[in-house]
Amino acid sequence: MADTEDDIRRLMEVGDLVSPMALRVVVTLGLPSLIERNVHALEDLACATDTHPRVLRKILLHLVARGIFTRVGEDGFGLTS
């Protein structure tokens, strides 16, 4: 049973196309540069990139779950080290 679970986990990791596309979106929008300049609040990030806050939040939360970004306060985001 453990082998099957490991195989499924590996397949999910290899087949994950959401994370690379989400990362591409945030890099294309320039979010890492904005965050480095101390723009952390979701509303500010959305305004600076002319994106919808709710959609941007979902993308960033996905990348937080993958360990690429961090949460800052209630509705802010930061870079990992």
Summary of the structure (lengths in Angstrom):
residues: 81
radius of gyration: 14.8
end to end distance: 36.5
largest distance: 48.7
contacts: 192
relative contact order: 0.14
helix: 65%
strand: 11%
